[in-house]
C-alpha cells in the first residue's frame, strides 16, 4: 500500500490536533488529500463534468529578506479543479508559517517556491496537467484590494420554512415544461462543518444558470440543508453543482462559493459547465 492510500486521509491530518509551529521552511508540512473519494460519492468518475478552480487567499504570509528584516504579503493561489488532490487547510497554514524565519532574496523567490510546492502537492503521484497560479500582493498595494458582495438576486429574501439540515437534493426542482431562463441567484446562508473537527464553515454562494427555471424556495431550502453537513469546502461546492445539474438539468451552470477565512486562509471553490475565466478573487465583507 502506498503512502497516499495509507496516510492521505482527513483523519490522519493535523486537523483538531495540538501542533507545534515550524518557522523554518518545510514543504513536507503540506498534506494532500485525494479528491476522488468524495467525487465517487456524488457520481463523478472519469472525465470531470465541470471546469473550475479553488481560489485561496493567504492573509498571513511573511519571510525574511537577506538582511533578516521581515517582509509581508497577501497571496492569491489558484488550484485547478482537475488536480488529483486538495491541500488540507491547516497543513497549508503550517506550511506558510514555515516561511516566517527563512531568508529569501525577494518576493519572486517566495512566489516561485510556493507555486512549485503547491503544484507538487495537488498533483501528488501524477503528471502535472495544469499549473497552480500564485500572485503575491505587496503592502503598498493592500489598499487596492477590493471588497464586494456576490452579484445576483438574493434567495434570502424568501420567507421559507426550513426543516432539513443535512443535504436534501430532493428539495430541488425546475419548471421543465416552461420556457428556459437565465438567472444569477445568491445566498449568504450556506453553512457546513469541517469534515474532521465539526467546526462551522460559513459561506456565501452564487449560482448562475441557463435552462429550466429552478424553483427558488426549494433551492434556498436545499442550500440551508447543508447546515449540519460535514465536508470540506471544495467537496460541498461539487456536491451542490452535481445535485443541481442532475435534478434541474440546466443547459449551463456555474456554482461559486466564498467561505469565511480560518487560520488566515479563505477557500473559494468555483465550478462551471462551460469555459470561462474564473471570477476575480474579491473578498466579501464577512471574509
C-alpha positions in Angstrom: 0.0 0.0 0.0 1.5 3.4 -1.0 1.8 6.5 1.2 -1.2 8.2 -0.3 -3.6 5.3 0.4 -2.2 4.8 3.9 -1.8 8.3 5.1 -3.6 10.9 2.9 -6.9 10.8 4.7 -8.6 13.7 6.7 -8.3 11.7 9.9 -4.5 11.5 9.6 -4.1 15.2 9.0 -3.2 17.8 11.7 -6.8 19.0 12.0 -8.0 19.1 15.6 -4.6 18.2 17.0 -2.1 20.2 19.0 0.6 21.1 16.5 4.0 22.8 17.0 4.6 25.7 14.7 7.7 25.3 12.5 9.2 28.7 11.5 11.8 27.3 9.1 10.8 26.4 5.5 9.4 22.9 5.3 7.4 21.8 2.3 6.7 18.4 3.9 4.1 20.1 6.1 1.7 20.2 3.1 -0.9 17.5 3.5 -2.6 16.5 0.2 -6.0 14.6 0.2 -7.2 12.9 -2.9 -10.3 14.4 -4.5 -11.6 11.1 -5.9 -13.0 9.6 -2.8 -15.6 12.3 -2.3 -16.2 12.6 -6.0 -17.2 8.9 -6.0 -19.9 9.7 -3.5 -21.5 12.2 -6.0 -21.1 10.1 -9.1 -18.1 11.9 -10.6 -15.8 9.5 -12.2 -13.5 9.7 -15.3 -13.8 12.9 -17.3 -15.0 15.7 -15.0 -18.5 17.1 -15.7 -17.2 20.6 -14.8 -14.3 23.0 -15.1 -13.1 25.4 -12.5 -10.6 26.1 -9.7 -10.2 26.7 -6.0 -9.3 30.3 -5.2 -7.3 30.6 -2.0 -6.3 33.8 -0.2 -3.5 33.7 2.3 -3.6 36.7 4.7 -0.7 35.6 6.9 2.4 35.3 4.8 5.8 36.6 5.9 9.5 35.8 5.4 12.9 37.4 6.0 14.9 39.4 3.4 18.6 38.7 3.1 19.3 41.2 5.9 16.9 39.4 8.2 14.1 42.1 8.0 10.6 40.6 8.0 8.6 41.0 4.8 4.8 40.5 4.4 2.4 40.0 1.6 -1.0 38.7 0.7 -1.1 35.7 -1.6 -3.8 34.6 -4.1 -3.4 31.0 -5.0 -5.4 29.3 -7.8 -5.7 25.5 -7.7 -7.2 23.8 -10.8 -10.1 21.5 -10.1 -8.6 18.9 -12.4 -5.8 18.4 -9.9 -5.9 15.0 -8.2 -5.6 16.4 -4.7 -6.7 19.2 -2.4 -4.4 20.6 0.3 -5.8 20.3 3.8 -6.1 23.9 5.1 -4.4 23.5 8.4 -1.4 22.0 6.7 -1.4 24.9 4.3 -1.3 27.3 7.3 1.6 25.4 8.9 3.4 25.4 5.6 3.1 29.2 5.1 4.2 29.8 8.7 7.4 27.8 8.0 8.5 30.8 5.8 8.5 33.1 8.9 12.2 32.8 9.8 13.5 31.8 6.4 15.5 34.2 4.3 14.7 34.8 0.6 16.3 37.0 -2.0 12.9 38.7 -2.9 9.2 38.1 -3.2 9.7 36.5 -6.6 11.6 33.7 -5.0 8.9 33.1 -2.4 6.3 33.1 -5.2 8.2 30.5 -7.2 8.7 28.3 -4.1 5.0 28.4 -3.2 4.0 27.6 -6.8 6.4 24.6 -7.0 5.4 23.2 -3.7 1.6 23.5 -4.1 1.8 22.1 -7.6 3.6 19.1 -6.3 1.1 18.6 -3.5 -2.1 18.9 -5.6 -0.7 16.6 -8.4 0.8 14.2 -5.9 1.8 11.0 -7.7 0.7 12.1 -11.1 1.8 14.3 -14.0 1.0 18.0 -13.8 -1.7 18.8 -16.3 -2.3 22.4 -15.4 -0.4 24.8 -13.3 -1.1 26.4 -9.9 -1.4 30.2 -10.0 0.3 32.3 -7.3 0.1 36.0 -7.0 1.8 38.0 -4.2 0.4 41.4 -3.3 2.9 43.8 -1.6 1.8 46.0 1.3 1.9 49.2 -0.8 -0.9 47.6 -2.9 -3.1 46.4 0.1 -5.5 49.4 -0.2 -6.3 48.4 -3.8 -7.7 45.1 -2.7 -11.5 45.4 -3.3 -14.4 44.2 -1.2 -17.6 43.3 -2.9 -20.7 41.1 -2.3 -21.7 38.5 -4.8 -23.9 39.9 -7.6 -27.3 38.4 -8.2 -30.8 38.1 -6.9 -30.8 37.1 -3.3 -32.7 34.0 -2.3 -32.5 35.1 1.3 -35.4 37.5 0.6 -37.7 34.5 0.6 -39.7 33.6 3.8 -39.3 29.9 3.7 -39.7 27.2 6.3 -36.5 25.2 6.8 -36.7 21.8 8.5 -33.8 19.8 6.9 -30.2 20.3 7.9 -28.4 17.6 6.0 -28.1 17.7 2.2 -31.6 17.1 0.7 -31.3 17.2 -3.1 -35.0 16.1 -3.3 -35.8 19.8 -2.4 -34.6 20.8 -5.9 -36.9 21.1 -8.8 -37.3 23.1 -12.1 -40.1 24.1 -14.5 -39.3 21.6 -17.2 -42.4 22.5 -19.2 -41.9 26.2 -19.4 -39.5 28.5 -21.4 -35.9 28.4 -20.3 -34.5 31.3 -18.4 -31.1 32.7 -17.4 -30.6 33.7 -13.7 -28.0 34.6 -11.2 -29.0 33.7 -7.6 -27.2 34.3 -4.4 -27.4 33.4 -0.7 -25.4 34.2 2.4 -27.0 31.2 4.3 -24.7 28.4 3.2 -23.1 26.8 6.3 -21.3 23.4 6.5 -18.9 21.9 9.0 -15.3 20.8 8.8 -15.2 17.1 7.8 -12.8 16.3 10.7 -13.3 18.7 13.6 -17.0 19.6 13.1 -16.2 23.3 13.4 -18.6 25.6 11.4 -17.7 26.9 8.0 -19.7 29.9 6.7 -20.1 30.9 3.1 -21.9 33.0 0.5 -22.8 31.2 -2.7 -23.7 32.4 -6.2 -25.5 30.1 -8.7 -25.8 31.2 -12.3 -27.6 29.0 -14.9 -29.5 28.9 -18.1 -32.2 26.3 -18.6 -35.5 25.3 -17.0 -36.3 27.8 -14.2 -35.2 26.5 -10.8 -37.8 26.7 -8.1 -36.2 29.3 -5.8 -37.8 28.3 -2.4 -36.6 24.8 -2.9 -33.2 25.9 -3.9 -32.8 28.0 -0.7 -34.1 25.2 1.4 -31.6 22.9 -0.3 -28.7 25.3 0.5 -29.8 25.6 4.1 -29.8 21.8 4.3 -26.0 21.8 4.3 -26.1 23.4 7.8 -25.1 20.2 9.8 -23.2 18.5 7.0 -19.5 17.7 7.5 -17.5 18.1 4.3 -14.6 20.3 3.0 -15.4 23.5 1.1 -14.4 22.1 -2.3 -16.5 18.9 -1.7 -19.6 20.9 -0.7 -19.5 23.0 -3.9 -19.1 20.0 -6.1 -22.0 18.3 -4.4 -24.2 21.4 -4.9 -23.1 21.6 -8.5 -23.9 17.9 -9.2 -27.2 17.9 -7.4 -28.4 21.0 -9.4 -27.0 19.6 -12.6 -28.7 16.2 -12.3 -32.0 17.3 -10.8 -32.7 20.6 -12.6 -30.9 19.8 -15.9 -29.7 23.3 -16.8 -28.0 23.8 -20.1 -25.3 25.9 -18.4 -24.4 26.0 -14.7 -21.9 27.8 -12.5 -21.6 27.5 -8.7 -19.2 29.7 -6.8 -18.8 29.9 -3.0 -16.8 32.2 -0.9 -16.0 30.8 2.6 -15.0 32.9 5.5 -11.4 32.7 6.5 -10.0 30.3 9.1 -6.4 30.4 10.2 -5.6 33.2 7.9 -6.9 31.4 4.8 -10.1 31.5 2.8 -11.1 28.9 0.2 -13.4 29.8 -2.6 -14.4 27.0 -5.0 -15.6 27.7 -8.5 -17.2 25.1 -10.7 -18.7 25.7 -14.2 -20.1 23.6 -17.0 -18.6 25.8 -19.8 -15.3 27.5 -20.4 -15.0 30.9 -18.8 -12.4 32.9 -16.8 -12.5 32.3 -13.1 -14.0 35.1 -11.1 -11.7 37.8 -9.7 -10.6 36.8 -6.2 -12.5 39.6 -4.4 -13.5 39.1 -0.8 -16.8 39.7 0.7 -17.4 41.7 3.9 -17.5 38.5 6.0 -14.2 37.4 4.8 
